[in-house]
Amino acid sequence: MLTATYTLVTLAVEQTRIRVGLQSLRQMLHAYYVNQGALSAAQVEHATGTMHKLHDACHWRKSDKFLIPAVRRATRLADDLLAELDALSAQSGDALAVSGAFGGAIDDVEQVDAFCAVVDSFCAAWLARLDREEQALFPLARAAVTGEAWFALANQLLAHDAYLQEQRSEQAPAIPRRHTWRARPGPARPGARLNTLH
């Protein structure tokens, strides 16, 4: 079961990173948005942009890409739980769609409250999903998924990480080559020695 433990620990680390992002968005919301009489266009754009980034990150998690398909193949006992997780994702997607209706600055107190409620509901839905995955999906997966399937999952995670690392390397700016060069000599003084730089 070491392979299962490795896989679940890897997924838990990913869950923690997503959770921190969602909690940071919530903290920003309550610190700078809630109870404000108006919001600037930049504030609205920042909040909705952060929501989009988190939503994409959540949908590209290893849990969604690899673990849930393995659980679906392993047992029908997870059907109700997976439907619950899908419903929470749909709630977050609905909140994201509604947030797009708030274009530009908001100068009405009620609209500010409505916008804050939408952002908060987005965070709440994803945080609830992460909780259900950790409390119910991971234990169910440990019991239902077989040893060979865990080995395949671990290989998928490693291959996925290697692919992402390769993508990051290709997108990184090239480091210029260090050239050896010689200084152009100036007019020589009688008896002076030229300095050569390497």
Sequence and secondary structure as in RCSB ss.txt:
>XXXX:A:sequence
MLTATYTLVTLAVEQTRIRVGLQSLRQMLHAYYVNQGALSAAQVEHATGTMHKLHDACHWRKSDKFLIPAVRRAT
RLADDLLAELDALSAQSGDALAVSGAFGGAIDDVEQVDAFCAVVDSFCAAWLARLDREEQALFPLARAAVTGEAW
FALANQLLAHDAYLQEQRSEQAPAIPRRHTWRARPGPARPGARLNTLH
>XXXX:A:secstr
 HHHHHHHHHHHHHHHHHHHHHHHHHHHHHHHTTT S B HHHHHHHHHHHHHHHHHHHTSHIIIIIHHHHHHH 
STTHHHHHHHHHHHHHHHHHHHHHTT  S B  HHHHHHHHHHHHHHHHHHHHHHHHIIIIIHHHHHHHS HHHH
HHHHHHHHHHHHHHHHHHHHHS                 TT       
